[in-house]
Every structure is written in structure tokens, then in C-alpha cells.
Amino acid sequence: MEYILSEQEEGCFLCRQDGSDGKGEPAPRTLLRSELAFVILNGYPYNPGHLLVAPNRHVAELEALDGPELTEISRLLQRSIGALKEASRPDGFNLGMNLGRVAGAGVPEHLHWHVVPRWSGDTNFMPIVGRTRVLPELLADTYARLKPHFA
């Protein structure tokens, strides 16, 4: 509801994830930024540690990515899963993307992959059945726990 009721900023929120808060401090959600791609915490996670991996370049079509971008994104997906395994010990992962608004993309103009850690017995069904999310950890705490794994 926070997302739905909040005032939506203009432009692409992924492009605004420049790695700093404008004051020279790390952005509170950016875990890693490379030359071609980055990893951030999802601001509205399904589970603690829900990450987004995206190219730095604002691009909507998968086939528009070049070889180096695809390679870097794959590397960051692997690194994200490794970091989550070390920091959170999940039992599994959902890894994927939604291409196009009709497929569920909330930001169809900027490709991004979701990395969602899963635990046996987690409450992932709650958004569907109960229309609510159950998150046992604050976003800032998740960031603090994961950030050292991306150093």
C-alpha cells in the first residue's frame, strides 16, 4: 500500500539508482554498481533480501543488450545468489523477469531481473491470499546484512 499510495516520481526509478544519495553517501539500496550493471534491494520486497539486477543502460528489450552487458548481468546474478546464500541461508530462489507491462513488468522500460530468496514455510502466498506482505526485517537491516557480501 505504501507504493500504491505514495507520490510517484517522474522518470525511471532504476536510472535514479546512481549509487549515491547526492551527498556522496552510498544510496540506501545500492549494493553494487559495476561499469555495465548494478544490484539493488527491491524497495517493496516479496521477501527479505529481494534483489533487482539491472543494466546501467536504460533499455526495455532483452535483445537490445550487448554481449558484455549480458555477461555482466549473469555475473551479478551469480554474485547475488552467492551473497544471499552466505548472508541469509535461503532454501531456494525465485529468479526471473517480467518483459512488458502485460507480463507484469512494473517498469517495462528498463529491464531488470528479480532475485527472491525463499525459505521452506515462508509466507509468499500472503500477497495473493491475504493481500498483505509479511516481512520480518526492515529494509535498512537487510541492507546492512548484505552489503559486506558485495564489497
Secondary structure, 3 states (H helix, E strand, C coil): CHHHHCCCCCCCCCCCCCCECCCCCECCCEEEECCCEEEEECCCCCCCCCEEEEECCCCCCHHHCCHHHHHHHHHHHHHHHHHHHHHHCCCEEEEECCCCHHHCCCCCCCCCEEEEEECCCCCCCHHHHCCCCCCCCCHHHHHHHHHHHHC
